[in-house]
Amino acid sequence: MRQLLASRRFRRAAIQTSFILLVVLVVYGLVVTSQRNIVAQGIATGFGFLERTTGWPINFSVIEVSARSTYSRIIFAGLLNTMLVGFLTLFFASLLGILLALFRVSSNTLMKIVGTTYVEVFRNVPVVLQVFFWYAVLTHLPGPKQAYNLWDIAMLSNRGIVLPGIPLVDGGLVYLALAVVAAGLWLWLSRERLSAVVRFGGALGGVGVIFVILAVLGHEAGTPILSLPELKGLRIAGGVTLKPEMTALVIGLVLFGAAYIGEIIRGGLISVDRGKLEAGRSLGLSTFQINRLILVPLALRASLPSLTNQYVWLMKATTVGLAVGFPDYFAVISTSINQSGQTLELLALLMGGFIVLNYSIAFVMNAINDRIKIKGRS
Amino acid sequence: MSLTLSNPDNPTGFVAALRKHFFATKLDAVISLVFGALIIWFVMGVVDWAILDAIFRLENRDQCTYEAGACWAVIESRGRLIMFGLYPYAEQWRSTLACFVIIATMVLSCVPLFWSVRRLPALWVGGFTVFVLLMRGGFWNMPLVTSEQWGGLALTLFIFSAVFVIGMPLAVLFALARRSDLPVIAKSFGLIIDFVRSLPLLTILFAAAVVVPLIAPEALQGNKLMRVVVAFAVFFAAYQAEIIRAGMQSTSAGQEEAAIALGMPYWSLVVDILLPQAFRNTLPSTINQAVITFKETSIVTFVGFFELMASGNAAIGTGEWGNQYVEVYVFLAFIYFIFVFGLSRYGAWLETRMRLGHG
C-alpha cells in the first residue's frame, strides 16, 4: 500500500516536473532564437525606442500628435482611440440594444417583426463585412462641393460627416473624459452618504463647469460659440468632423453589437417571473412603477453577466478598425512593428494593453453586479 | 408598447387576431400604422432596387453607371473571383467539389446518427482529408495547387473546418488539463486559457503571421497559412475548452467516482463517460461557438489571405466595378448569412429538442 502511494506520488511529481521543464525549455528556445534573429537584424532590444520619434503620423487622434511625436505618445494616442471607439460603441449599442429588446418583447406584432428581422440580419453577417460596407458607403458620398446639406446644420460628404459643435481647447476631449471619469468616481464614492440630488447634481455640474472652461479656452475671438459647417472653397469649414474611418467603424460595431445586446436584454426581460409583475399590479402600482421598480432591476440583474461578456467582446472587436485604416491601438502597434522592428516589446505592450482594458471593463461590470445583486442570496 | 401581460380571455377568429396583434390599444393602432407604412416603404424600395430596376445582364459597358437599380452583372463578371480567388480557372471544379464535400460533412455531423465520440471525429477527419486532397491535387490528372493560390469561399471553408478539426481535440485537451488534479498543470492551463481569451483574435493571428518567424526556429515555422490556422485553432480551443469543461462539470461527480471504483482506465473514463455527456449537454453552446468562428474567419483577411471577404474586396477594388460595392457586399453578406443563419437555426432546433427530453 505504501509502495503504491509512493509510486503514485512519484508519478504525479514526475509528470508535473517534466511539464515545467518542457515549458522552460520551449520559452528558453524561443528567447534564444529571437535573440539571434534580433541581433542579426541589428535591432537594439528593450523599451528605449519608445522615446524615439516615429517619423510617421496617424490620421486621427484626440491628443496632438505629428510625425515628430515619440513612439510612446503615438501608442498612447492609439490606446485613447481604441477607448474612444470602444466607449462610443458600448454606449450607442446599448441604447439601440435596449430599443430592440423592447421591440421584441412588445405586444405589437409589427414591432416584433421589425426587431426580429433586424437581429437576424445584423447578427448573422460578420462585423468585418459590415464595417467595410459602411466605409464604402461613406467614402462614396459626393465630394465637399456637392455635399448633402441637411438644413445647414450637418453636411455629409466623402470627407466625413460634419456636425455643429462647440470648439474646445486642444486635447479638450481628454480633459472632458477625465472629468466624466471623475464624476463617475464621485457618484461611486458618495453612494449611500449623500442624497441623489446632490450626487447627480454635483456630477453633472462638475462636468458642465469643466466643459465651459474648455470651451472658453478654445474660443477664438470673433467666431460664434456654436460652430456650424459651411462650404469654403473646396472644403467644409467649421463644425465637428466625424471622419469616415471612425464613423464607419462605430456604425458597424454599434449595429452588430446592438443585435447581440438586444438579445441579452430581451433574455433578461423574459426571465422576469410574471407573477412578480402581477403582484406589483395587484398592489396598485402603475405600469411605469412596475417597470421601474420590478421589471428593469430584475431584468438587469439577469442579463448583466452576459452583458459583461458582450462588452468585453465588443471592446476586442474594435481591432477591425484595421479594415478602414482607423489608427486604433492594434493598428498603431502593428505599424510601429513594421517601422521599428521592435516586435517583441511592442507585442508585449499590445497584449498587456488589451488585458488591462478588458479586465477594467470586467471589474467595473462585476462591481455593478455585486452592487445590484439581491443581498443575502447568491 | 406595453409589455405582454397575459390575456385571460383568448378570442379566436381573424378579426379578433388582427385586433389582438395590431390594434389592441389606440397607441398600438398608431404604432401599427406607422410601422406598417415604414415596412411597406422599405420593402418596396428594396424590391425596386434589387429586382425591378436591377440589371442582371449587361448589354453595354456604362449601363450600370446611370441606372437606379442594382447591377447584378457584377456578380456574373466577378463571381468566380469572389468564389474561387486566385485558384486556377481550369481547376475550379475541384474547388467547387471540395466545398460540397465539406458542406456535406457539416450537414452529416448535424445528424444524430453520427453523434458518437468515434464516428464524429472519423467523419470530420475523412471529410477534411478529401477536401484538402481535392484542393491540393498533385496526383492522378490533377495538377498541384499550393495553398497560396487557394481563395474565396473554399479558403473560408478550409479555415473554418481546419480550425474545427485541430481546435476540437485541443479544446478537449485544454479542458481535461484545466480540471486535472495535478495543480501545476491545472494552474498553467487555466492561465493560458484566460490569457488567450482576453486577447482579440486579430492580435493572435497577427502574432502567428508576423512574430512567429522571428522567434521560432525555421524548422518549426511551417507556412503562413498553417501558422495562422493553428493560432486560430488555439483561440477557438480556449473558448471551446471552457464550454466542454462546463459540460463535464454538469455530469454528476458520482459517475466519475463510480468509474474509478470500477477500475476503469482514465482514457476510457474520458471517452466513454465524460466526453459524450459533456458534448451532449453543451451542444447549443458549441454550435454558437461554431457560428462565431465562421464569422470570425473574415478576420483572416487582415493577415493577408484571400478568403471570401478579401476576394469580395478585390472584386470591387478595380475602377471598373468600384461603384457596385453594395451589390458585392450584399452578395457576400448573403453567403455568410446562409451558413451562419443555418447553423444558428440548427442550434435553436437542438435546444428545443433537448428541452423536450430527446437529448
Interface residues (C-beta under 8 A of the other chain):
Chain A: R12 I15 Q16 F19 I20 V23 G29 L30 V31 T33 S34 N37 I38 L102 V105 S106 S107 N108 T109 L110 M111 I113 V114 E120 V121 N124 V125 P126 V127 V128 L129 F132 F133 A136 V137 H140 L269 R274 L277 E278 R281 T287 N291 L295 V312 K316 A317 T319 V320 L322 A323 F330 S334 I337 T343 L344 L347 L350 M351 F354 I355 N358 Y359
Chain B: M1 S2 L3 T4 L5 S6 H21 F22 A24 D28 I31 S32 F35 G36 I39 L182 P183 V184 I185 S188 F195 S198 L199 P200 L201 L202 T203 F206 A207 V210 V211 L214 I215 A216 P217 K295 E296 T297 S298 I299 T301 F302 M309 G312 N313 I316 N323 Y325 V326 Y329 L332 A333 Y336 F337 V340 F341 S344
